Amino acid sequence: MIAQTFIIKSLYVQNMIMLFSLSIVVFLLTRSLLKKKLKHTIVFSVWVLIIFWFFNSPFFGFSVVSISPGGIQLNYGALSFKKNTVLPLDSPWKIETSFSGIRKMKKLYFLKIGDHRSMKVRGVKDFRLLQAIGRAIEDGMKSRKTTLRMVS
């Protein structure tokens, strides 16, 4: 089996957003420390915690999936410390639908692998990408079972 990488949302853009938001808050935190403004220091410290919480929360899905004989690697981005993980190839997966917008008119799709959710996408092109990821997982499981039968 050849390793395949699928990009659901641009990881580079996602990392830039993560690091840009963190750098602004850290800059303001440092400035408040240097000026010895206790209230501002507390507020910006809380904002740093909020940023780390948000990018590690259930609201933020994975953006890149790499499928190889070693498993399914999920990448959430630079500030997602605990969530980047490798799952076994036999992990259950499915494409789910949700609705977004004020009147819940926009149809969004996301891929669920085990307990992990991808970033939500919309449109036929992105839906087909999620289907291609699912097919690659299925192909990986089939090739692994074939390899195990040959070995035993």
ChimeraX attribute file (.defattr): number of C-alpha atoms within 10 A of each C-alpha:
attribute: neighborCount
match mode: 1-to-1
recipient: residues
	/A:1	14
	/A:2	8
	/A:3	13
	/A:4	15
	/A:5	16
	/A:6	15
	/A:7	15
	/A:8	22
	/A:9	17
	/A:10	11
	/A:11	17
	/A:12	12
	/A:13	11
	/A:14	16
	/A:15	16
	/A:16	13
	/A:17	14
	/A:18	19
	/A:19	16
	/A:20	12
	/A:21	14
	/A:22	19
	/A:23	13
	/A:24	13
	/A:25	19
	/A:26	16
	/A:27	12
	/A:28	17
	/A:29	22
	/A:30	16
	/A:31	14
	/A:32	18
	/A:33	16
	/A:34	10
	/A:35	11
	/A:36	11
	/A:37	12
	/A:38	10
	/A:39	11
	/A:40	17
	/A:41	19
	/A:42	13
	/A:43	14
	/A:44	20
	/A:45	16
	/A:46	13
	/A:47	17
	/A:48	17
	/A:49	11
	/A:50	13
	/A:51	17
	/A:52	15
	/A:53	14
	/A:54	14
	/A:55	19
	/A:56	19
	/A:57	12
	/A:58	11
	/A:59	12
	/A:60	16
	/A:61	24
	/A:62	25
	/A:63	21
	/A:64	20
	/A:65	19
	/A:66	19
	/A:67	24
	/A:68	18
	/A:69	15
	/A:70	14
	/A:71	19
	/A:72	24
	/A:73	18
	/A:74	23
	/A:75	21
	/A:76	25
	/A:77	26
	/A:78	16
	/A:79	19
	/A:80	19
	/A:81	13
	/A:82	8
	/A:83	18
	/A:84	17
	/A:85	13
	/A:86	15
	/A:87	16
	/A:88	16
	/A:89	21
	/A:90	16
	/A:91	15
	/A:92	13
	/A:93	17
	/A:94	14
	/A:95	16
	/A:96	12
	/A:97	13
	/A:98	14
	/A:99	14
	/A:100	11
	/A:101	8
	/A:102	7
	/A:103	7
	/A:104	10
	/A:105	10
	/A:106	12
	/A:107	14
	/A:108	18
	/A:109	20
	/A:110	22
	/A:111	25
	/A:112	20
	/A:113	19
	/A:114	13
	/A:115	8
	/A:116	15
	/A:117	22
	/A:118	24
	/A:119	18
	/A:120	24
	/A:121	20
	/A:122	15
	/A:123	11
	/A:124	10
	/A:125	10
	/A:126	17
	/A:127	18
	/A:128	11
	/A:129	16
	/A:130	23
	/A:131	15
	/A:132	13
	/A:133	22
	/A:134	19
	/A:135	12
	/A:136	22
	/A:137	25
	/A:138	17
	/A:139	15
	/A:140	24
	/A:141	19
	/A:142	15
	/A:143	14
	/A:144	17
	/A:145	12
	/A:146	11
	/A:147	12
	/A:148	10
	/A:149	9
	/A:150	8
	/A:151	7
	/A:152	5
